[in-house]
Amino acid sequence: MDGGEASRRSDTASAAITASTDSAGSRPTVLFFGTSLTAGFGLDPSQAFPQLVAKKAAAEGLPITAINAGLSGETSAGALRRIDWVIKKPVDVVVVETGGNDGLRALDAGQLKSNISGIVKKIRATQPNAKIVLAVMEAPPNFGVKYTSDFRNAYTSVAKDEGVALMPFLLDGVAGKAELNQDDAVHPNLAGEKIVADNVWRAIKPVVAEVSREKLK
């Protein structure tokens, strides 16, 4: 998922508040914190899944303010370092997508678990009322059964230990399908991105609905 330094800078510049806002500020603010998969590498910024999710939410009467904080090439260790400044402003929901680059580089699954746990703890320390949704990522199967199992378990363990909502595999229905991915076989094309948006919205819709109800009280 490392698109190179130029792409990294480009994605950093485009990691900004997107989707429409309202003057009353009553709609939930959802921070999408992740890698190039969240940033929408290779796509127009409006086609990245956070923006597509915002459109779905609005169409279903649950409008959100979406913040795309995706950064290409970032490992979970980098995400742990970055989360402090990303989470400074109040948000209602944080969708955490990290670890894909760890898997591509066969980085230690135990450290992945520690990093994700640290990210969750930092979010809670700064935004104690924010609801957290953790997206599961999968390691490439060529690293062996034990590694892929340990990698997957890092997410389920953190979700259980920290009591956060767990989203199924982000790229479910997209990974490994050439017709749904760009030439690098890693990043979804627009057709694949729409499926990813479906996956994400299906997972976070109940959370968004809960936050929306709370804001109306």
DRENPA-3360 file (N, C-alpha, C; in nm, 2 decimals, always signed):
BEGIN
1 = MDGGEASR = +0.08/-0.12/+0.00/+0.00/+0.00/+0.00/+0.08/+0.13/+0.00 ~ +0.22/+0.11/-0.01/+0.30/+0.22/-0.01/+0.31/+0.28/-0.15 ~ +0.25/+0.39/-0.18/+0.25/+0.45/-0.31/+0.37/+0.54/-0.34 ~ +0.46/+0.54/-0.25/+0.58/+0.63/-0.27/+0.56/+0.76/-0.20 ~ +0.67/+0.83/-0.19/+0.67/+0.96/-0.11/+0.57/+1.06/-0.18 ~ +0.57/+1.07/-0.31/+0.49/+1.17/-0.37/+0.34/+1.14/-0.34 ~ +0.30/+1.01/-0.35/+0.16/+0.98/-0.33/+0.13/+1.00/-0.18 ~ +0.23/+0.97/-0.09/+0.21/+0.99/+0.05/+0.18/+1.14/+0.08;
9 = RSDTASAA = +0.25/+1.23/+0.02/+0.23/+1.37/+0.04/+0.10/+1.41/-0.02 ~ +0.06/+1.36/-0.13/-0.06/+1.39/-0.19/-0.18/+1.35/-0.11 ~ -0.17/+1.23/-0.05/-0.28/+1.18/+0.03/-0.29/+1.25/+0.16 ~ -0.17/+1.29/+0.21/-0.17/+1.37/+0.34/-0.25/+1.50/+0.31 ~ -0.22/+1.57/+0.20/-0.28/+1.69/+0.17/-0.43/+1.68/+0.16 ~ -0.48/+1.56/+0.10/-0.62/+1.55/+0.08/-0.69/+1.49/+0.20 ~ -0.62/+1.46/+0.30/-0.68/+1.40/+0.42/-0.74/+1.51/+0.51 ~ -0.86/+1.56/+0.46/-0.92/+1.67/+0.52/-1.07/+1.65/+0.54;
17 = ITASTDSA = -1.13/+1.74/+0.61/-1.28/+1.73/+0.63/-1.35/+1.73/+0.50 ~ -1.44/+1.63/+0.48/-1.51/+1.62/+0.36/-1.66/+1.59/+0.40 ~ -1.74/+1.58/+0.29/-1.89/+1.57/+0.31/-1.94/+1.70/+0.36 ~ -2.07/+1.71/+0.35/-2.14/+1.84/+0.38/-2.15/+1.85/+0.53 ~ -2.17/+1.98/+0.58/-2.19/+2.00/+0.72/-2.32/+2.08/+0.74 ~ -2.37/+2.09/+0.86/-2.49/+2.17/+0.88/-2.46/+2.27/+0.99 ~ -2.54/+2.38/+0.98/-2.51/+2.49/+1.08/-2.54/+2.45/+1.22 ~ -2.63/+2.36/+1.24/-2.66/+2.33/+1.38/-2.56/+2.23/+1.44;
25 = GSRPTVLF = -2.48/+2.17/+1.36/-2.38/+2.08/+1.41/-2.44/+1.96/+1.47 ~ -2.56/+1.92/+1.43/-2.63/+1.81/+1.50/-2.60/+1.67/+1.44 ~ -2.54/+1.67/+1.32/-2.51/+1.54/+1.27/-2.38/+1.48/+1.33 ~ -2.37/+1.35/+1.34/-2.24/+1.29/+1.40/-2.12/+1.32/+1.31 ~ -2.01/+1.35/+1.37/-1.88/+1.36/+1.30/-1.81/+1.23/+1.31 ~ -1.78/+1.17/+1.20/-1.71/+1.04/+1.19/-1.57/+1.06/+1.13 ~ -1.47/+1.03/+1.21/-1.33/+1.03/+1.17/-1.29/+0.90/+1.12 ~ -1.25/+0.89/+0.99/-1.20/+0.77/+0.93/-1.04/+0.78/+0.93;
33 = FGTSLTAG = -0.98/+0.70/+1.02/-0.84/+0.71/+1.04/-0.78/+0.58/+0.99 ~ -0.69/+0.60/+0.88/-0.64/+0.48/+0.82/-0.52/+0.50/+0.73 ~ -0.51/+0.41/+0.64/-0.39/+0.41/+0.54/-0.44/+0.46/+0.41 ~ -0.37/+0.42/+0.30/-0.41/+0.46/+0.17/-0.55/+0.40/+0.13 ~ -0.59/+0.30/+0.19/-0.72/+0.24/+0.17/-0.83/+0.34/+0.21 ~ -0.81/+0.41/+0.32/-0.90/+0.51/+0.36/-0.88/+0.64/+0.28 ~ -0.76/+0.67/+0.25/-0.73/+0.80/+0.17/-0.79/+0.79/+0.03 ~ -0.81/+0.67/-0.02/-0.86/+0.65/-0.16/-0.75/+0.66/-0.26;
41 = FGLDPSQA = -0.64/+0.59/-0.23/-0.52/+0.60/-0.32/-0.57/+0.56/-0.47 ~ -0.52/+0.64/-0.56/-0.55/+0.62/-0.70/-0.69/+0.66/-0.75 ~ -0.77/+0.71/-0.66/-0.90/+0.76/-0.70/-0.92/+0.91/-0.68 ~ -1.02/+0.96/-0.73/-1.05/+1.10/-0.70/-1.09/+1.11/-0.55 ~ -1.05/+1.21/-0.48/-1.09/+1.22/-0.34/-1.23/+1.20/-0.31 ~ -1.32/+1.24/-0.40/-1.46/+1.22/-0.38/-1.51/+1.08/-0.39 ~ -1.42/+0.99/-0.44/-1.45/+0.85/-0.46/-1.40/+0.76/-0.35 ~ -1.32/+0.82/-0.25/-1.27/+0.74/-0.14/-1.39/+0.69/-0.06;
49 = FPQLVAKK = -1.38/+0.58/+0.01/-1.50/+0.52/+0.07/-1.55/+0.61/+0.19 ~ -1.48/+0.69/+0.26/-1.54/+0.78/+0.36/-1.64/+0.87/+0.29 ~ -1.61/+0.93/+0.18/-1.71/+1.01/+0.11/-1.83/+0.94/+0.05 ~ -1.80/+0.82/+0.01/-1.91/+0.73/-0.04/-2.00/+0.69/+0.07 ~ -1.94/+0.67/+0.19/-2.02/+0.63/+0.31/-2.11/+0.75/+0.35 ~ -2.05/+0.87/+0.34/-2.13/+0.99/+0.38/-2.25/+1.01/+0.29 ~ -2.23/+0.98/+0.16/-2.35/+0.98/+0.07/-2.45/+0.88/+0.10 ~ -2.41/+0.76/+0.14/-2.50/+0.66/+0.18/-2.58/+0.70/+0.30;
57 = AAAEGLPI = -2.51/+0.75/+0.40/-2.57/+0.79/+0.53/-2.67/+0.90/+0.50 ~ -2.64/+1.00/+0.42/-2.74/+1.10/+0.39/-2.86/+1.05/+0.32 ~ -2.84/+0.95/+0.23/-2.95/+0.89/+0.15/-3.04/+0.82/+0.24 ~ -2.99/+0.76/+0.35/-3.07/+0.69/+0.44/-3.12/+0.77/+0.56 ~ -3.11/+0.90/+0.56/-3.16/+0.99/+0.66/-3.08/+0.99/+0.78 ~ -2.95/+0.95/+0.77/-2.86/+0.96/+0.89/-2.73/+1.03/+0.85 ~ -2.75/+1.16/+0.81/-2.63/+1.24/+0.76/-2.52/+1.25/+0.86 ~ -2.40/+1.24/+0.81/-2.28/+1.25/+0.89/-2.18/+1.36/+0.83;
65 = TAINAGLS = -2.09/+1.41/+0.92/-1.98/+1.49/+0.87/-1.86/+1.39/+0.87 ~ -1.81/+1.36/+0.75/-1.70/+1.27/+0.74/-1.56/+1.34/+0.73 ~ -1.47/+1.29/+0.81/-1.33/+1.34/+0.80/-1.24/+1.22/+0.76 ~ -1.18/+1.25/+0.64/-1.09/+1.14/+0.59/-0.95/+1.17/+0.63 ~ -0.90/+1.09/+0.72/-0.76/+1.10/+0.78/-0.68/+0.98/+0.74 ~ -0.68/+0.95/+0.61/-0.60/+0.84/+0.56/-0.46/+0.88/+0.51 ~ -0.36/+0.80/+0.54/-0.23/+0.83/+0.50/-0.16/+0.71/+0.44 ~ -0.11/+0.72/+0.31/-0.05/+0.61/+0.24/+0.08/+0.56/+0.30;
73 = GETSAGAL = +0.09/+0.43/+0.30/+0.22/+0.37/+0.35/+0.23/+0.36/+0.50 ~ +0.14/+0.40/+0.57/+0.15/+0.40/+0.72/+0.13/+0.26/+0.78 ~ +0.22/+0.22/+0.87/+0.21/+0.10/+0.95/+0.13/+0.14/+1.08 ~ +0.10/+0.03/+1.15/+0.03/+0.06/+1.28/+0.11/+0.14/+1.38 ~ +0.25/+0.12/+1.37/+0.34/+0.20/+1.45/+0.33/+0.34/+1.42 ~ +0.32/+0.37/+1.29/+0.31/+0.51/+1.25/+0.17/+0.57/+1.29 ~ +0.07/+0.49/+1.28/-0.06/+0.53/+1.32/-0.07/+0.56/+1.47 ~ +0.00/+0.49/+1.54/+0.01/+0.51/+1.69/+0.07/+0.64/+1.72;
81 = RRIDWVIK = +0.17/+0.68/+1.64/+0.24/+0.81/+1.66/+0.15/+0.92/+1.61 ~ +0.08/+0.90/+1.51/+0.00/+1.01/+1.44/-0.13/+1.04/+1.51 ~ -0.19/+0.94/+1.58/-0.32/+0.96/+1.63/-0.34/+1.08/+1.72 ~ -0.23/+1.11/+1.79/-0.24/+1.22/+1.89/-0.29/+1.35/+1.83 ~ -0.23/+1.39/+1.71/-0.27/+1.52/+1.65/-0.39/+1.51/+1.57 ~ -0.43/+1.39/+1.52/-0.55/+1.37/+1.44/-0.67/+1.38/+1.52 ~ -0.66/+1.34/+1.65/-0.78/+1.33/+1.74/-0.81/+1.45/+1.82 ~ -0.74/+1.56/+1.79/-0.75/+1.68/+1.88/-0.89/+1.74/+1.88;
89 = KPVDVVVV = -0.95/+1.75/+1.77/-1.09/+1.81/+1.76/-1.20/+1.71/+1.79 ~ -1.30/+1.75/+1.86/-1.41/+1.66/+1.90/-1.47/+1.58/+1.78 ~ -1.49/+1.45/+1.80/-1.56/+1.37/+1.70/-1.65/+1.27/+1.78 ~ -1.75/+1.22/+1.70/-1.84/+1.13/+1.77/-1.81/+0.98/+1.75 ~ -1.75/+0.95/+1.63/-1.72/+0.81/+1.59/-1.58/+0.81/+1.53 ~ -1.50/+0.71/+1.56/-1.37/+0.69/+1.50/-1.36/+0.55/+1.44 ~ -1.34/+0.55/+1.31/-1.33/+0.42/+1.24/-1.18/+0.40/+1.22 ~ -1.12/+0.30/+1.28/-0.98/+0.28/+1.27/-0.95/+0.17/+1.17;
97 = ETGGNDGL = -0.87/+0.20/+1.07/-0.83/+0.11/+0.97/-0.68/+0.11/+0.96 ~ -0.61/+0.01/+1.02/-0.47/+0.01/+1.02/-0.42/-0.14/+1.02 ~ -0.29/-0.15/+0.98/-0.23/-0.29/+0.99/-0.21/-0.35/+0.85 ~ -0.28/-0.30/+0.75/-0.26/-0.36/+0.61/-0.11/-0.36/+0.57 ~ -0.04/-0.25/+0.60/+0.10/-0.24/+0.56/+0.19/-0.32/+0.65 ~ +0.14/-0.35/+0.77/+0.22/-0.44/+0.86/+0.21/-0.58/+0.79 ~ +0.09/-0.62/+0.75/+0.08/-0.75/+0.69/+0.16/-0.77/+0.56 ~ +0.16/-0.66/+0.48/+0.24/-0.67/+0.35/+0.39/-0.69/+0.38;
105 = RALDAGQL = +0.43/-0.64/+0.49/+0.57/-0.65/+0.53/+0.60/-0.76/+0.63 ~ +0.50/-0.83/+0.66/+0.51/-0.94/+0.76/+0.57/-0.90/+0.89 ~ +0.53/-0.78/+0.94/+0.57/-0.73/+1.07/+0.50/-0.80/+1.18 ~ +0.56/-0.80/+1.30/+0.52/-0.88/+1.41/+0.38/-0.86/+1.45 ~ +0.30/-0.97/+1.45/+0.16/-0.96/+1.48/+0.13/-0.92/+1.63 ~ +0.22/-0.96/+1.72/+0.21/-0.91/+1.86/+0.23/-0.76/+1.87 ~ +0.32/-0.71/+1.79/+0.34/-0.56/+1.80/+0.22/-0.49/+1.74 ~ +0.16/-0.55/+1.63/+0.04/-0.50/+1.57/-0.07/-0.48/+1.68;
113 = KSNISGIV = -0.09/-0.59/+1.75/-0.19/-0.59/+1.86/-0.16/-0.48/+1.96 ~ -0.04/-0.46/+2.00/+0.00/-0.36/+2.10/-0.02/-0.22/+2.04 ~ +0.01/-0.20/+1.91/-0.01/-0.07/+1.85/-0.16/-0.03/+1.84 ~ -0.24/-0.13/+1.80/-0.38/-0.10/+1.79/-0.44/-0.07/+1.92 ~ -0.40/-0.15/+2.02/-0.45/-0.12/+2.16/-0.41/+0.02/+2.20 ~ -0.29/+0.06/+2.17/-0.24/+0.19/+2.20/-0.32/+0.30/+2.14 ~ -0.36/+0.28/+2.01/-0.44/+0.37/+1.94/-0.57/+0.39/+2.01 ~ -0.63/+0.28/+2.04/-0.76/+0.29/+2.11/-0.75/+0.36/+2.24;
121 = KKIRATQP = -0.65/+0.34/+2.32/-0.63/+0.40/+2.45/-0.61/+0.55/+2.43 ~ -0.53/+0.59/+2.33/-0.51/+0.73/+2.30/-0.64/+0.80/+2.26 ~ -0.72/+0.74/+2.18/-0.85/+0.80/+2.14/-0.93/+0.82/+2.26 ~ -0.94/+0.72/+2.35/-1.02/+0.73/+2.47/-0.97/+0.84/+2.57 ~ -0.84/+0.85/+2.57/-0.79/+0.95/+2.66/-0.82/+1.09/+2.62 ~ -0.83/+1.11/+2.49/-0.85/+1.25/+2.44/-1.00/+1.27/+2.41 ~ -1.07/+1.16/+2.36/-1.21/+1.17/+2.32/-1.29/+1.06/+2.40 ~ -1.31/+1.07/+2.53/-1.37/+0.96/+2.60/-1.51/+0.93/+2.56;
129 = NAKIVLAV = -1.58/+1.02/+2.50/-1.72/+0.99/+2.46/-1.73/+0.94/+2.31 ~ -1.62/+0.93/+2.24/-1.62/+0.89/+2.10/-1.64/+0.74/+2.10 ~ -1.72/+0.69/+2.00/-1.74/+0.55/+1.98/-1.63/+0.50/+1.88 ~ -1.57/+0.39/+1.90/-1.46/+0.34/+1.82/-1.51/+0.21/+1.75 ~ -1.48/+0.21/+1.62/-1.51/+0.09/+1.53/-1.37/+0.05/+1.47 ~ -1.33/-0.07/+1.50/-1.20/-0.12/+1.45/-1.23/-0.21/+1.33 ~ -1.17/-0.18/+1.21/-1.18/-0.26/+1.09/-1.07/-0.37/+1.09 ~ -1.12/-0.49/+1.06/-1.03/-0.60/+1.06/-0.95/-0.60/+0.92;
137 = MEAPPNFG = -0.82/-0.62/+0.93/-0.74/-0.64/+0.81/-0.69/-0.78/+0.81 ~ -0.65/-0.83/+0.69/-0.60/-0.96/+0.68/-0.46/-0.96/+0.62 ~ -0.37/-1.05/+0.66/-0.24/-1.06/+0.61/-0.24/-1.15/+0.49 ~ -0.15/-1.13/+0.39/-0.14/-1.22/+0.27/-0.12/-1.36/+0.31 ~ -0.19/-1.46/+0.25/-0.18/-1.60/+0.29/-0.04/-1.66/+0.27 ~ +0.04/-1.60/+0.19/+0.17/-1.66/+0.16/+0.27/-1.66/+0.27 ~ +0.23/-1.59/+0.38/+0.32/-1.58/+0.50/+0.29/-1.70/+0.60 ~ +0.20/-1.78/+0.56/+0.18/-1.90/+0.64/+0.05/-1.89/+0.73;
145 = VKYTSDFR = +0.00/-2.01/+0.77/-0.12/-2.01/+0.85/-0.11/-1.95/+0.98 ~ +0.00/-1.97/+1.05/+0.02/-1.92/+1.19/+0.02/-1.77/+1.18 ~ +0.10/-1.71/+1.09/+0.11/-1.57/+1.09/-0.03/-1.50/+1.05 ~ -0.10/-1.56/+0.96/-0.23/-1.50/+0.92/-0.33/-1.51/+1.03 ~ -0.32/-1.62/+1.11/-0.41/-1.64/+1.22/-0.37/-1.55/+1.33 ~ -0.25/-1.53/+1.37/-0.20/-1.44/+1.47/-0.24/-1.30/+1.43 ~ -0.23/-1.26/+1.30/-0.26/-1.13/+1.25/-0.40/-1.10/+1.28 ~ -0.49/-1.19/+1.23/-0.63/-1.17/+1.25/-0.67/-1.16/+1.40;
153 = NAYTSVAK = -0.61/-1.25/+1.48/-0.64/-1.25/+1.62/-0.60/-1.12/+1.69 ~ -0.51/-1.04/+1.63/-0.47/-0.91/+1.69/-0.59/-0.82/+1.70 ~ -0.68/-0.82/+1.60/-0.79/-0.74/+1.60/-0.90/-0.79/+1.69 ~ -0.93/-0.92/+1.69/-1.03/-0.97/+1.78/-1.00/-0.95/+1.92 ~ -0.87/-0.97/+1.95/-0.82/-0.96/+2.09/-0.84/-0.82/+2.14 ~ -0.80/-0.72/+2.06/-0.81/-0.58/+2.10/-0.96/-0.54/+2.12 ~ -1.04/-0.59/+2.03/-1.18/-0.56/+2.04/-1.24/-0.61/+2.16 ~ -1.20/-0.73/+2.20/-1.25/-0.79/+2.32/-1.19/-0.72/+2.45;
161 = DEGVALMP = -1.06/-0.70/+2.45/-1.00/-0.64/+2.56/-1.04/-0.50/+2.59 ~ -1.06/-0.42/+2.48/-1.09/-0.28/+2.49/-1.24/-0.25/+2.48 ~ -1.32/-0.35/+2.44/-1.46/-0.33/+2.43/-1.50/-0.23/+2.32 ~ -1.43/-0.25/+2.20/-1.47/-0.17/+2.09/-1.54/-0.25/+1.99 ~ -1.62/-0.19/+1.90/-1.69/-0.26/+1.79/-1.60/-0.30/+1.69 ~ -1.62/-0.42/+1.64/-1.53/-0.48/+1.54/-1.60/-0.49/+1.40 ~ -1.54/-0.43/+1.30/-1.59/-0.44/+1.17/-1.53/-0.55/+1.09 ~ -1.60/-0.64/+1.02/-1.54/-0.75/+0.95/-1.44/-0.69/+0.85;
169 = FLLDGVAG = -1.37/-0.78/+0.78/-1.26/-0.75/+0.69/-1.30/-0.64/+0.60 ~ -1.23/-0.53/+0.60/-1.26/-0.41/+0.52/-1.28/-0.44/+0.37 ~ -1.19/-0.53/+0.32/-1.19/-0.56/+0.17/-1.27/-0.68/+0.14 ~ -1.36/-0.72/+0.22/-1.44/-0.84/+0.20/-1.52/-0.83/+0.06 ~ -1.50/-0.93/-0.02/-1.57/-0.92/-0.15/-1.49/-0.85/-0.26 ~ -1.38/-0.79/-0.22/-1.30/-0.71/-0.31/-1.15/-0.76/-0.33 ~ -1.09/-0.80/-0.21/-0.95/-0.85/-0.22/-0.94/-0.97/-0.31 ~ -0.84/-0.97/-0.39/-0.81/-1.09/-0.48/-0.89/-1.09/-0.60;
177 = KAELNQDD = -0.98/-0.99/-0.63/-1.06/-0.99/-0.75/-1.00/-0.88/-0.84 ~ -0.94/-0.92/-0.95/-0.87/-0.83/-1.04/-0.97/-0.72/-1.09 ~ -1.09/-0.76/-1.12/-1.18/-0.66/-1.18/-1.23/-0.55/-1.08 ~ -1.20/-0.57/-0.96/-1.24/-0.47/-0.85/-1.12/-0.40/-0.80 ~ -1.00/-0.42/-0.85/-0.88/-0.36/-0.80/-0.80/-0.28/-0.91 ~ -0.72/-0.19/-0.87/-0.63/-0.12/-0.96/-0.52/-0.22/-1.00 ~ -0.43/-0.17/-1.09/-0.33/-0.25/-1.14/-0.23/-0.31/-1.04 ~ -0.22/-0.24/-0.92/-0.13/-0.29/-0.82/-0.19/-0.41/-0.74;
185 = AVHPNLAG = -0.32/-0.44/-0.77/-0.38/-0.56/-0.71/-0.40/-0.54/-0.56 ~ -0.38/-0.42/-0.51/-0.40/-0.39/-0.36/-0.51/-0.29/-0.34 ~ -0.51/-0.19/-0.41/-0.61/-0.08/-0.39/-0.73/-0.10/-0.48 ~ -0.85/-0.09/-0.42/-0.97/-0.10/-0.50/-0.99/+0.01/-0.61 ~ -1.05/-0.03/-0.72/-1.09/+0.07/-0.82/-1.22/+0.12/-0.78 ~ -1.29/+0.20/-0.86/-1.41/+0.26/-0.81/-1.52/+0.16/-0.78 ~ -1.53/+0.06/-0.87/-1.63/-0.05/-0.85/-1.60/-0.12/-0.71 ~ -1.47/-0.15/-0.69/-1.44/-0.21/-0.56/-1.46/-0.12/-0.44;
193 = EKIVADNV = -1.43/+0.01/-0.46/-1.45/+0.11/-0.35/-1.59/+0.12/-0.31 ~ -1.68/+0.10/-0.40/-1.83/+0.11/-0.37/-1.87/-0.01/-0.28 ~ -1.80/-0.13/-0.30/-1.83/-0.24/-0.22/-1.77/-0.22/-0.08 ~ -1.65/-0.16/-0.08/-1.59/-0.13/+0.05/-1.68/-0.03/+0.13 ~ -1.73/+0.07/+0.06/-1.82/+0.16/+0.13/-1.95/+0.09/+0.18 ~ -2.00/-0.01/+0.11/-2.11/-0.09/+0.16/-2.07/-0.16/+0.29 ~ -1.95/-0.22/+0.28/-1.90/-0.30/+0.40/-1.89/-0.21/+0.52 ~ -1.84/-0.09/+0.50/-1.82/+0.01/+0.61/-1.95/+0.06/+0.67;
201 = WRAIKPVV = -2.04/+0.10/+0.57/-2.16/+0.15/+0.62/-2.25/+0.05/+0.69 ~ -2.25/-0.07/+0.64/-2.32/-0.18/+0.71/-2.27/-0.19/+0.86 ~ -2.14/-0.18/+0.88/-2.08/-0.20/+1.01/-2.11/-0.08/+1.10 ~ -2.10/+0.05/+1.05/-2.11/+0.16/+1.13/-2.25/+0.22/+1.14 ~ -2.34/+0.18/+1.06/-2.48/+0.24/+1.06/-2.54/+0.23/+1.20 ~ -2.54/+0.12/+1.27/-2.60/+0.12/+1.40/-2.53/+0.21/+1.50 ~ -2.40/+0.23/+1.49/-2.33/+0.33/+1.57/-2.37/+0.47/+1.54 ~ -2.38/+0.50/+1.41/-2.42/+0.64/+1.37/-2.56/+0.66/+1.42;
209 = AEVSREKL = -2.65/+0.56/+1.40/-2.79/+0.58/+1.44/-2.80/+0.61/+1.59 ~ -2.72/+0.54/+1.67/-2.72/+0.56/+1.82/-2.67/+0.70/+1.85 ~ -2.56/+0.74/+1.79/-2.51/+0.88/+1.81/-2.62/+0.98/+1.77 ~ -2.68/+0.96/+1.66/-2.78/+1.06/+1.61/-2.90/+1.07/+1.71 ~ -2.94/+0.96/+1.77/-3.05/+0.96/+1.87/-3.00/+1.04/+1.99 ~ -2.88/+1.02/+2.03/-2.83/+1.08/+2.15/-2.82/+1.24/+2.13 ~ -2.79/+1.28/+2.01/-2.78/+1.42/+1.98/-2.91/+1.49/+1.97 ~ -3.02/+1.41/+1.95/-3.15/+1.47/+1.94/-3.22/+1.48/+2.08;
217 = K = -3.15/+1.42/+2.18/-3.21/+1.43/+2.32/-3.20/+1.57/+2.38;
% end
